């Protein structure tokens, strides 16, 4: 009976919160993402749109035409300041270079929630996952599959991105635990499938035997798989983000695993955090989502297309905080 009361109380609280937002003249949330090329950011935009619509708000998207371009994102920040949204959801393309722009936003009195990549500055909250743990889970899963021995290569993300730097730290942590795993080479794939293809092709020409591939995201893991198929080569491959195409490759047996860096859920929670704060509620200063391993044992959960997914309940994510 008590558990039923708790559930009913939570539902009533959510209904009251949504009702108060609907009466607030549909606040506008400016959503900044890094690019249109990485499926993870498409998922982020979908999550932001879905959460905003459900909570009586509207989104306005600001995305650089050139992927991950600092100068373009700075210009977009200036445009947003002219547009005067009620709230800003900010994914910085560079955690250092965009710090000044973040300061401009806060000095203008617009509340900011940051997501995916942390950045120094005054914000309502940060929503993300532990990228060191993401990289560690990827690498450890691969090394275990290889029986603790073999030659592997790493395809890293954008060097200036904190997600890439932290995932690389996770890879290194796992390498220290498996002394018979040899790191043959590490290359930069810029979180892009096309760049990863070029990097992987060069590695295949250089090394006649590659046992495993660690890619810092799924797009690059898919690029590595593309090249190996064309070359008639095989290796165990792991990625991160849990995008649908990668999960389908797990289903097909081509991709060993991914780690669920769930940008859709991050956006849902970030939007709700921004709106709850605007309504006068207290929200945690940092909200970290679990980064679950996705493999043959559980991948079916992630086969649902992102557009068909529901945002997580606030209490499901935030109760641990």
PyMOL commands that set and color helices and strands:
alter all, ss='L'
color gray80, all
select helices_A, chain A and resi 2-22+39-54+70-83+99-107+131-145+162-177+193-206+218-231+244-252+263-278+299-303+306-308+314-318
alter helices_A, ss='H'
color red, helices_A
select strands_A, chain A and resi 28-33+58-63+87-90+111-115+125-128+150-156+181-188+212-215+236-238+258-259+286-288+293-294
alter strands_A, ss='S'
color yellow, strands_A
deselect
rebuild
show_as cartoon
